[in-house]
Structures are given as structure tokens and as C-alpha cells.
Amino acid sequence: MGEIIQSQRGGLRLLMALFALSMLFVHHASAQRKQDFAHENLAPAQCLDDKLSVRHDSESAAMAGLRSMQYFFTNTSPSPCTLRGYPRFELLNKSGQLVRGGRAANGLTLMGDEFKQPPQLVTIEPAKTATFWIDYLARGAGSMGKPCPTYRRFRITAPGTKRVFVQRDAIEVCSGLEVSPVLAPSDE
């Protein structure tokens, strides 16, 4: 009879130890969730309309009339901020109105795989930049046909913002106007 009681006590101790261990795991998981939540809340805020600027950086031309232009959004605020998604890129006529078919499609189907990735959250430190590209088809070298329309103004809106940046530059667009998502620059 003494062995049975001692065996029951040992089983009870083992059960209590397992219970205490499971409570420790539950407490640790709860604390980890709270820490993860606090970390998520520390992520930089969305870039605000008045805390961004935009500039044209470079362009390139390839065979068959493929053109690419690179732009940068600069964080002009004293704090880091984030952008995610596709900027809006729109061609304007002489009176400042959106031209028919003048809004760039999201995604660069003619570019390499690095431009075909889904949009990622990009953090921009103060005075630093994030980039995006536009691609379009223009007349290729040696083209003999009628010229394509040339647009001298276009507007750019960063994703998640309302501020419109009107840019002046000459762009001859025949077709295929596309815009990449905002990307972290590789050479900063």
C-alpha cells in the first residue's frame, strides 16, 4: 500500500511539473506576442505628402525602341518613413489634362525579373531615397514611320499619398507605358 501511495505522489509530482512547464511556455508565448506587437508599432509611418520630393535620375534606350527612366522619391522629413506599391505616372496634354491611355500600367513586363517582384515595404531614412522606373516603347533607331506623340508634362503621385508632382520633360511614347513598384535603391 505504501508503494502505491508513493507511486501516486511521484505521478502527482510529475503532473505538477508538466503543468508548471506548460504554464511557463504559455507565459513565454504571450510575452513574445506582446514583444512582436510592440515591434510592429515601432515601424516607421507612411511617408506624408509634404515630406517627399521627386526627381528624374537617368534613362536608357534599348533595341526596338524600349526606353527606361529612373526616378527617386526623397524623404525630406527628419524621421524615417515608408512607401509600398506602385506610383501613379500619368502623361498630360498641353492643357494639363490626362491623355487617353496616358496612365502607366503597374508592372514592368519588358524588364528583368528584379522588376517583376510584388511591391515591398520600403523604408526611406531622412534625406535618403527610394526609386522607381518607367518603361515605354518609342520609335527605334532608324525608324522611318510617322513620329509618336511627344509629351512635355506628366504627373507622379507616390503610393499612398495624394500630392501630385508635375514634371516637365520630353517623352516620345508610342505604347507600353509601365511603372515599377517603389524599390530600395541598390547603390545608395
C-alpha positions in Angstrom: 0.0 0.0 0.0 2.9 2.4 0.7 4.3 1.7 -2.7 1.0 2.7 -4.3 0.9 6.0 -2.3 4.5 6.8 -3.1 3.8 6.0 -6.8 0.8 8.3 -6.8 2.8 11.0 -5.2 5.6 10.6 -7.8 2.9 10.7 -10.6 1.4 13.8 -8.9 4.8 15.5 -8.8 5.4 14.7 -12.4 1.9 16.0 -13.3 2.6 19.2 -11.4 6.0 19.7 -13.1 4.4 19.2 -16.5 1.7 21.7 -15.6 4.3 24.3 -14.4 6.3 23.7 -17.5 3.3 24.2 -19.8 2.4 27.4 -17.9 6.0 28.7 -18.5 5.6 28.0 -22.2 2.2 29.8 -22.3 3.7 32.8 -20.5 6.7 32.9 -22.8 4.5 32.8 -25.9 2.3 35.5 -24.6 5.3 37.7 -23.8 6.7 37.0 -27.3 3.4 38.1 -28.9 3.4 41.3 -26.9 7.0 42.0 -27.9 6.2 41.3 -31.6 3.2 43.7 -31.4 5.4 46.4 -29.8 8.0 45.9 -32.5 5.3 46.2 -35.3 4.2 49.5 -33.7 7.7 50.9 -33.9 7.9 50.6 -37.7 8.2 53.9 -39.4 5.0 55.6 -40.6 3.8 56.0 -44.1 5.6 58.9 -45.9 3.4 62.0 -45.8 2.6 64.2 -48.9 4.6 67.2 -47.8 7.6 65.2 -46.7 8.6 63.8 -50.2 10.2 65.2 -53.3 10.7 63.5 -56.6 13.5 63.8 -59.2 14.4 62.2 -62.5 17.8 60.5 -62.4 18.7 58.5 -65.5 17.3 56.9 -68.6 18.4 54.3 -71.1 17.4 53.1 -74.5 17.5 49.6 -75.8 17.0 48.0 -79.2 13.5 48.1 -80.8 12.7 51.4 -79.1 12.4 50.2 -75.4 13.1 53.2 -73.1 13.5 53.3 -69.3 13.6 56.2 -67.0 14.6 56.1 -63.3 13.1 58.4 -60.7 13.7 58.9 -57.0 11.4 59.8 -54.1 13.4 61.6 -51.4 12.4 61.7 -47.7 12.6 65.4 -46.8 11.4 64.8 -43.2 13.6 64.3 -40.1 12.2 60.8 -39.5 12.2 57.5 -41.5 9.0 56.8 -43.4 7.8 54.0 -45.7 6.3 53.6 -49.1 4.7 50.5 -50.6 3.2 49.9 -54.0 3.2 51.5 -57.4 3.5 55.2 -58.0 0.9 56.8 -60.4 2.6 58.0 -63.6 0.4 60.0 -66.0 1.1 61.8 -69.3 -0.5 65.2 -69.7 -1.5 67.1 -72.8 -0.7 70.8 -73.4 -3.7 71.9 -71.3 -2.6 69.8 -68.3 -5.2 67.1 -68.8 -4.6 63.3 -68.7 -4.2 62.0 -72.2 -6.2 58.9 -73.3 -4.2 55.8 -72.5 -1.6 58.0 -70.7 -1.7 56.3 -67.3 1.1 53.8 -66.8 0.2 50.2 -66.1 1.5 48.6 -62.9 4.5 46.3 -63.5 7.3 46.2 -66.0 6.7 43.3 -68.3 9.6 44.1 -70.6 12.2 44.4 -67.9 14.2 41.8 -66.0 12.9 39.6 -63.2 14.1 42.1 -60.4 11.4 44.5 -61.6 8.7 41.8 -61.7 8.6 41.3 -58.0 5.5 42.3 -56.0 5.6 45.6 -54.1 7.6 45.5 -50.9 7.5 47.9 -47.9 10.5 50.3 -48.4 11.8 52.4 -45.5 13.3 55.7 -46.5 15.7 57.2 -44.0 15.8 61.1 -43.7 17.4 62.7 -46.8 17.6 59.2 -48.4 15.7 57.9 -51.4 13.6 55.1 -52.9 13.5 54.5 -56.6 11.0 53.5 -59.3 11.3 53.1 -63.1 9.0 53.7 -66.0 9.3 51.8 -69.3 7.7 52.6 -72.6 8.2 52.0 -76.3 9.3 54.8 -78.6 10.4 54.7 -82.2 13.6 52.6 -82.5 16.8 53.9 -84.1 16.4 54.3 -87.9 12.6 54.3 -87.8 11.1 55.8 -90.9 7.4 56.0 -90.0 5.3 58.7 -88.5 6.7 60.0 -85.2 4.8 59.0 -82.0 3.3 61.7 -79.7 5.8 63.6 -77.6 4.6 64.7 -74.1 6.2 67.5 -72.3 4.5 67.2 -68.9 3.5 64.3 -66.7 2.5 63.9 -63.2 3.7 61.5 -60.5 2.0 60.5 -57.3 3.7 58.4 -54.6 1.8 55.3 -53.5 -0.5 56.0 -50.5 -0.3 59.8 -50.9 -2.3 62.5 -52.7 0.3 65.1 -53.6 0.9 65.3 -57.3 4.3 66.2 -58.7 4.1 67.7 -62.1 7.3 67.2 -64.1 8.5 68.7 -67.3 10.5 66.6 -69.8 10.1 65.4 -73.3 8.9 61.8 -73.7 8.0 60.3 -77.0 5.6 57.4 -76.2 4.4 55.0 -78.9 2.9 52.4 -76.5 3.5 50.1 -73.5 3.8 52.8 -70.7 4.5 50.9 -67.4 5.7 51.7 -63.9 7.6 49.6 -61.4 6.8 49.4 -57.7 8.8 51.6 -55.4 12.1 49.9 -54.7 15.0 50.4 -52.3 17.9 51.8 -54.4 20.8 49.4 -54.8 23.6 51.9 -54.9 22.9 54.2 -52.0 
